[in-house]
Amino acid sequence: MAEDHFNIDGLFFSQLQKWELARANYKALQKVNTKDFVFGDFTVRVQFNPGRIISSAAKVDTESIRQRKCFLCPQNLPPVQVGIPFGTQYQILVNPYPIFPRHLTIAAYSHADQLIFNRYGDMLDMAKSLNGYTLFYNGPKCGASAPDHAHFQAGIKGFLPFEREIKNIGKEIIYHTDELILYAIRDYLRNCFLLETENKNEALACFRKLYALLELKDTHNEPMMNILTWYENKKYYSCIFPREKHRPECFFALGDENLLVSPAAVDLAGVFITPLKKDYDRITKKNIVSILNEICISNEKMMAIANSMKII
């Protein structure tokens, strides 16, 4: 399925013409403030985006989820919101609270928990079909504002600093087959793994090996992680960011110590979202380092996982 088969541009044109909320938010996105913090070979961009308050501040505890209607279930979508089917299990929707100039949500038709293990192959298929976009997955306790409904998101390629930097970031091969390479990336403020292959089945097998090595915390249904996946030059790429915690301490702090920052895949890919102007104005390079060190796995855990992959 090629991207033009889905007529994404047509979907955007139609939705922005008919849907006032989406039209206003995409128009506002053109005027958002951004600033860059340079860390040697890479950059973290901070975006002041008031429209994302609904996601950044989302209550995702069990009781809050139980009490609200699922906003991704087809029967609960606004009447004006329409999508394009992706296969038989998903539909492609325009995200009305965008970060990207073109921002999609790809939601399952059925109401099922946000879990990646049995859907990673779907993510690879989406990346190949929507090859002008980078796919991303936020785990149920890693930034997903709908942890009760399986979905992915996609942003148009070329927007994330990570997409440019990944070619030059220092990488160590920790696992390989004849058709696949898995790298460890350590010198990026966020410990992560990069998978590269032309073979979908190899990607699935490697992901399952890595998944099995990630820590499963008490009361969680899957290891904490965010994933970016894209397809380029006939190759699948996935970057897996294992997580230590959902939100940093500054999210819950009071007074001047408070920063409403709830990092998900986009933040880990180099675009920090600040929905409040006070936080956009106050956030510093030191804050970014502290937040990433707090929510991402430690060097010690990263090395233990890498060493285990080497001997599989």
Secondary structure as GFF3:
##gff-version 3
##sequence-region A 1 312
A	DSSP	alpha_helix	3	6	.	.	.	ID=ss1
A	DSSP	alpha_helix	8	18	.	.	.	ID=ss2
A	DSSP	alpha_helix	20	29	.	.	.	ID=ss3
A	DSSP	beta_strand	33	39	.	.	.	ID=ss4
A	DSSP	beta_strand	42	48	.	.	.	ID=ss5
A	DSSP	three_ten_helix	50	52	.	.	.	ID=ss6
A	DSSP	alpha_helix	53	56	.	.	.	ID=ss7
A	DSSP	alpha_helix	62	67	.	.	.	ID=ss8
A	DSSP	three_ten_helix	74	76	.	.	.	ID=ss9
A	DSSP	beta_strand	84	86	.	.	.	ID=ss10
A	DSSP	beta_strand	90	94	.	.	.	ID=ss11
A	DSSP	beta_strand	103	108	.	.	.	ID=ss12
A	DSSP	alpha_helix	120	129	.	.	.	ID=ss13
A	DSSP	beta_strand	133	138	.	.	.	ID=ss14
A	DSSP	beta_strand	151	156	.	.	.	ID=ss15
A	DSSP	alpha_helix	161	165	.	.	.	ID=ss16
A	DSSP	beta_strand	172	176	.	.	.	ID=ss17
A	DSSP	beta_strand	180	185	.	.	.	ID=ss18
A	DSSP	beta_strand	192	197	.	.	.	ID=ss19
A	DSSP	alpha_helix	200	213	.	.	.	ID=ss20
A	DSSP	beta_strand	225	232	.	.	.	ID=ss21
A	DSSP	beta_strand	235	242	.	.	.	ID=ss22
A	DSSP	alpha_helix	249	252	.	.	.	ID=ss23
A	DSSP	three_ten_helix	255	257	.	.	.	ID=ss24
A	DSSP	alpha_helix	265	268	.	.	.	ID=ss25
A	DSSP	beta_strand	271	274	.	.	.	ID=ss26
A	DSSP	alpha_helix	277	282	.	.	.	ID=ss27
A	DSSP	alpha_helix	285	295	.	.	.	ID=ss28
A	DSSP	alpha_helix	299	310	.	.	.	ID=ss29
###
